[in-house]
Amino acid sequence: GPYPEPPTCWAKLPGLVLARKLYAYGPQSDYFERSDCIGWKRRGDSENPDGCAVIMSWTQGTDLEHCAPYLRMNVGSQHAGEIWTEVLGFEWSAVTVDDDGSGRFPCQRNSMACFVSETAS
C-alpha cells in the first residue's frame, strides 16, 4: 500500500544481534519472491554449522494469504530432518526441514522471525 507499516522488532534488537553473532555464518541467500516480505538464510560454516533463517513482513493485507506471510527457504541438506524454532519469541510454530533442506518459514504480519535448529548450540 501507499503507507505501509514498518516492521518492528518490539524491543527484541538485542536478541536479534545475539542470534546474528551465534548463527549468521556461511553463505547467505536472499529470498524476494513475495511483495509483502523478504527473507534470507545463512547455512553455517565448518566452525559454526548451525545457520539461521530470517523473515520480515510488512503487509496491510486482510486476506488469509497475506495475514500469515511465509517463505519457503532452503537452509541446506545438512539440516534435513531438523526442527527449527523461532528464537525471538514472535512465532510459536516450528518448521521441519525436509529432505532437500527446505522449510516453510512463517512470520506474523508487520513483524520478523529468526529461526534456528532446536539443537543449535
C-alpha positions, 0 to 999 in steps of 0.5 A, a space after each residue: 500500500 501507499 503507507 505501509 507499516 514498518 516492521 518492528 522488532 518490539 524491543 527484541 534488537 538485542 536478541 536479534 544481534 545475539 542470534 546474528 553473532 551465534 548463527 549468521 555464518 556461511 553463505 547467505 541467500 536472499 529470498 524476494 519472491 513475495 511483495 509483502 516480505 523478504 527473507 534470507 538464510 545463512 547455512 553455517 560454516 565448518 566452525 559454526 554449522 548451525 545457520 539461521 533463517 530470517 523473515 520480515 513482513 510488512 503487509 496491510 493485507 486482510 486476506 488469509 494469504 497475506 495475514 500469515 506471510 511465509 517463505 519457503 527457504 532452503 537452509 541446506 541438506 545438512 539440516 534435513 530432518 531438523 526442527 527449527 524454532 523461532 528464537 525471538 519469541 514472535 512465532 510459536 510454530 516450528 518448521 521441519 526441514 525436509 529432505 532437500 533442506 527446505 522449510 516453510 518459514 512463517 512470520 506474523 504480519 508487520 513483524 520478523 522471525 529468526 529461526 534456528 535448529 532446536 539443537 543449535 548450540 
